[in-house]
Structure formats: C-alpha cells, structure tokens
Amino acid sequence: MSIFSRFFGRKEDSADTQALTANPNIENPLSLQVLFSGPLAIRQEALTAALRGYHSSMKDARAEIAPDMPEFLGMVGWGNHVVSLVGFNAPCPKESVEVCVAPAHYPAAVKDQVRGHASHVLLYYAGFEEDVLEQYVALAAVAGALTNAGAVAVLNEHAHTSLPAGVFDPAELGEDSLDVLRSLPLTMLFCGFVKYEVEGVDGVWMRTYGADRFGLPDFAALAQGHDEGEYYSNMFNNIMVYMRESGAELAAGHTMQIGENAFMKLRTPAEQEYYLDGPGQVLVAEIITADEINTPPQ
C-alpha cells in the first residue's frame, strides 16, 4: 500500500505490519511549521536515525518519504504517535511567518534570518494519542529531529508564536529531551504570548493565543508597560497549567489569588475591545485588592 493512501488514513492489508497510517478520525490536527535556511534536503535514513536518537522511547521510530513527488510528502511515527509532513521548496507565506515572528521573544538578528528562509515543512499530528500536550511534544520532537537538515525556526501559527530551531536540538536538550519539552511553559510555543499597543489606549495589551486547543480560555490583561511581559506571561502560564492539571474551570466574574498579596478578577472583553476577539474564548484579567475577591456565602 502506498504512503499516499496511508497519509490520508486509508489502511489496507499489507505485509508490512508496522506501516505508518494516519488516524482518519482527526478532523482538525495540531500543527507546527518548520522553516529551513536552504532547499529541503531531508533523507529518509537520516531522519529515521535522528528520530531514534532523540529519546530512548523513540528507539523504534521510523520515517517514510514518498518518492518521485513534486513536493515533499512524508510520515514518521513511534509508539502511538504518527506525524505527517508536507514540505515545499518555497518560503512559507509572509503573513503566516510575520504573525509568528514579529511578537516572538528572541533577537532581531535571528528574526531576520528566519524571515529569509528558503523552504518549509508543515507538521500535522496524525497519531492516536489523545492528550493535547503529548501531541504537541511529539510534533516538537519531530521538529527537533529536523534541526540537522537546516531548520532555522519552529512556528505555531495558531498560537502566533515561534522559537529558533536550536531550542529543539537534541544535543541541547540531552537524554531527557521529551521531559524537557513537556515542561516548557505553555506560553513558550504551544500557546503564544503576544504584546501589542492599541491606538488611543494607555498601556500595553498582553494576551495568549492557542489555549483553545487545550480546551482552555485565552487570557488578556492591560499592562502599564512592556516591562511587565514576564510577569503576565508567567501568570497566564501558571493559570493555564493549574486549569489543565486540576480540571478547574474559570469564567467571567471569577476571582482568584495569584500571589501572596495579589488577586485578580476575570471579565469578558468589552465591546470596544474588539481587538481581543477570538479565535476562542478570551478572559480579561484585572488586578484587584483582597477585599474585592469573591467569598463563599456564609
């Protein structure tokens, strides 16, 4: 059976019992985008070796690349993970790159290098793992395995963010590479953290993107200045991790303690704050005093 058929989840009888087949039940797969400095030069044997060397749990990983295709088409997998790869010997659309690179938190010189990329590969999760974080970790591991093929950046267009490809290099992450990826702040890649100024509004808006893929709301706040970015990024990350791990639900009107003497209240964006719309639910966090926090009825 051809890789092309299995790429679209069509499983047929085959002598190869380990043949990779995409999960046909995924309608809106998670995706990361990998940009390369030069033309695509990804070889099946080299990619298989890179995957197997990325982490001990991936020692049985395999890669398949379709032969004689005008563009790059491939699949990789290990355990219950399958990732589909679609590559193009052309730059990623400029608007897609800019929405991820402009707000990213790495040096301008590196951003210029990323903007000047020559080719790109789209990674789609096509496996059977249900946990969203584990799906993202699998995608990030494949991106890391592509670093030796000239990757310069890893983008998450849905989350409006990106990182230099070297962040995912197994030589940098060490033998605990997958655990390191699992422990990344959500606001680093799997969800984005964006700062922007709005004409006529004093201060700097800061918000997350992409939390909807985890079944969570995105969070926004109006900060006094850009220097508060780390504070709000950490705060939003901690809230999302808490919600994800505890199953707690937060909604407009809820209040919570966020520090020893710090509290916040959540609200929906006001009508004039249209620039906070979507793609999923957005909750605006406002810092309040202790006497403003909700208390349970006596």
LINBEL-V465783 format. One record per residue. N is the residue number from 1. OMEGA is omega in whole degrees, -180 to 180 (none if undefined). BURIAL is + if it has 16 or more other C-alpha atoms within 10 Angstrom, else -. D_CENTER is the distance of its C-alpha to the mean C-alpha in Angstrom with 2 decimals. Layout:
{{N OMEGA BURIAL D_CENTER} {N OMEGA BURIAL D_CENTER}}
This chain:
{{1 -175 - 32.00} {2 176 - 29.95} {3 -179 + 26.28} {4 178 - 26.13} {5 -178 - 27.33} {6 177 + 25.04} {7 -179 + 22.00} {8 172 - 22.78} {9 180 + 23.56} {10 -176 - 27.31} {11 179 + 28.64} {12 177 - 32.22} {13 -178 - 34.68} {14 176 - 34.18} {15 179 - 35.87} {16 -176 - 32.50} {17 -180 - 31.46} {18 -179 - 28.15} {19 -180 + 27.15} {20 178 + 23.47} {21 180 + 23.11} {22 176 + 20.16} {23 -176 + 20.06} {24 -176 - 21.88} {25 178 - 20.99} {26 -177 - 17.32} {27 -177 - 17.65} {28 -172 - 14.21} {29 170 - 11.86} {30 -178 + 8.10} {31 166 + 7.43} {32 -179 + 6.32} {33 -178 + 9.32} {34 -179 + 11.53} {35 -176 + 14.44} {36 -177 + 17.82} {37 -178 + 20.81} {38 178 + 23.37} {39 180 + 24.10} {40 179 + 22.26} {41 -176 - 24.11} {42 -179 + 22.33} {43 -174 - 24.99} {44 -177 + 24.85} {45 -179 - 26.73} {46 180 - 24.80} {47 177 + 21.38} {48 180 + 22.89} {49 -180 + 24.24} {50 178 + 21.04} {51 -178 + 19.23} {52 179 + 22.28} {53 -175 + 22.43} {54 -180 + 18.87} {55 -177 + 19.78} {56 180 - 22.97} {57 -178 - 21.47} {58 -175 + 20.58} {59 178 + 24.19} {60 -179 - 24.81} {61 177 + 21.82} {62 178 + 22.98} {63 175 + 22.01} {64 178 + 23.78} {65 -179 + 24.01} {66 179 + 26.12} {67 171 - 29.25} {68 176 - 30.89} {69 178 - 28.11} {70 175 - 28.03} {71 -177 - 24.26} {72 178 + 22.08} {73 -178 + 21.39} {74 176 + 20.43} {75 172 + 19.26} {76 -180 + 18.48} {77 173 + 18.77} {78 -179 + 20.00} {79 178 - 21.00} {80 -179 - 19.58} {81 169 + 16.51} {82 177 + 16.71} {83 177 + 14.35} {84 -180 + 15.80} {85 175 + 15.84} {86 -175 + 17.32} {87 -178 + 18.37} {88 175 + 20.48} {89 179 + 22.87} {90 178 + 22.19} {91 172 + 19.85} {92 180 + 16.85} {93 -173 - 18.19} {94 -177 - 18.83} {95 178 - 17.63} {96 179 - 14.14} {97 -174 + 14.07} {98 -179 + 15.71} {99 179 + 13.51} {100 -174 + 10.69} {101 -176 + 13.32} {102 -178 + 15.94} {103 -174 + 14.35} {104 -173 + 12.62} {105 172 - 14.56} {106 -169 - 16.17} {107 -179 - 19.66} {108 -180 - 20.96} {109 178 - 22.43} {110 178 - 19.16} {111 178 + 17.83} {112 178 - 21.05} {113 180 - 20.53} {114 180 + 17.12} {115 -179 + 18.82} {116 -177 - 21.57} {117 -175 + 19.71} {118 -176 + 21.74} {119 -180 + 19.64} {120 177 + 16.25} {121 176 + 14.82} {122 177 + 12.54} {123 178 + 11.01} {124 177 + 11.37} {125 -176 + 11.52} {126 -176 + 15.29} {127 -171 + 16.46} {128 174 + 18.15} {129 -178 + 16.07} {130 -178 - 15.84} {131 -175 - 13.73} {132 180 - 10.20} {133 180 + 9.18} {134 175 - 11.25} {135 179 + 9.80} {136 179 + 6.32} {137 178 + 8.81} {138 178 + 10.82} {139 -180 + 8.57} {140 178 + 8.04} {141 177 + 11.79} {142 176 + 12.72} {143 178 + 11.21} {144 179 + 13.29} {145 180 + 16.21} {146 -177 + 16.24} {147 -179 + 16.87} {148 179 + 20.59} {149 176 + 20.62} {150 179 + 20.11} {151 180 + 16.38} {152 -179 + 15.99} {153 174 + 12.37} {154 -177 + 8.83} {155 169 + 7.31} {156 -173 + 4.71} {157 -180 + 7.95} {158 -178 + 7.63} {159 177 + 6.26} {160 -178 + 8.82} {161 180 + 7.65} {162 177 + 8.09} {163 172 + 9.80} {164 -177 + 12.98} {165 -179 + 12.98} {166 178 + 15.55} {167 -175 + 13.28} {168 -180 + 12.56} {169 -179 + 16.25} {170 178 + 17.97} {171 179 - 20.95} {172 -175 - 19.17} {173 179 + 17.53} {174 -173 - 20.76} {175 178 - 21.79} {176 -172 - 19.50} {177 -177 + 16.37} {178 177 + 14.59} {179 177 - 15.78} {180 179 - 14.49} {181 178 + 10.89} {182 -175 - 11.60} {183 177 - 13.08} {184 172 - 10.53} {185 -180 + 10.67} {186 -177 + 8.09} {187 -180 + 8.73} {188 179 + 7.99} {189 -174 + 4.33} {190 166 + 2.86} {191 -179 + 5.65} {192 175 + 7.56} {193 -172 + 11.20} {194 174 + 13.71} {195 177 + 17.46} {196 178 - 20.05} {197 180 - 23.78} {198 -179 - 25.61} {199 178 - 29.13} {200 180 - 31.71} {201 177 - 29.54} {202 179 - 30.28} {203 -177 + 27.36} {204 176 + 23.66} {205 177 + 21.18} {206 -178 + 17.96} {207 176 + 15.28} {208 173 + 11.79} {209 171 + 9.78} {210 180 + 7.78} {211 179 + 9.66} {212 179 + 11.63} {213 176 + 9.48} {214 -176 - 10.74} {215 -177 - 14.10} {216 173 + 14.22} {217 167 + 15.46} {218 -178 + 13.97} {219 179 + 16.32} {220 177 + 18.30} {221 175 + 21.29} {222 -179 + 23.91} {223 179 + 24.39} {224 -178 - 27.54} {225 -178 - 25.99} {226 -177 - 23.08} {227 179 - 24.14} {228 -177 - 22.86} {229 -178 + 19.19} {230 -180 - 18.75} {231 -177 - 20.72} {232 177 + 18.70} {233 178 + 15.27} {234 -178 - 16.67} {235 180 - 18.41} {236 179 + 15.59} {237 -178 + 13.48} {238 179 + 16.71} {239 -179 - 17.46} {240 177 + 14.27} {241 178 - 14.74} {242 -180 - 18.37} {243 -178 + 17.88} {244 -174 - 15.64} {245 -176 - 18.12} {246 -174 - 21.28} {247 180 - 20.83} {248 178 - 22.24} {249 177 - 22.06} {250 -178 + 22.31} {251 178 - 23.82} {252 -179 - 25.75} {253 179 - 28.82} {254 174 - 27.47} {255 179 + 28.08} {256 176 + 26.92} {257 -177 - 27.70} {258 179 - 25.01} {259 -176 - 27.30} {260 179 - 30.88} {261 -177 - 32.27} {262 -177 - 29.33} {263 178 + 28.66} {264 176 + 26.71} {265 -179 + 27.21} {266 176 + 24.80} {267 173 + 25.79} {268 177 + 24.69} {269 177 + 24.41} {270 -177 - 27.90} {271 -179 - 29.06} {272 178 - 29.22} {273 -179 - 25.60} {274 -178 - 24.50} {275 176 - 21.92} {276 -175 + 19.82} {277 166 - 19.79} {278 1 - 16.90} {279 176 - 15.03} {280 178 - 15.47} {281 177 + 17.76} {282 176 + 17.96} {283 179 + 20.19} {284 180 + 21.92} {285 177 + 22.83} {286 179 - 26.28} {287 -178 + 27.90} {288 177 - 31.18} {289 -176 - 34.13} {290 -177 - 35.01} {291 179 - 37.71} {292 -177 - 35.33} {293 180 + 33.18} {294 176 - 33.82} {295 -180 - 36.30} {296 180 - 37.14} {297 180 - 40.53} {298 none - 43.50}}
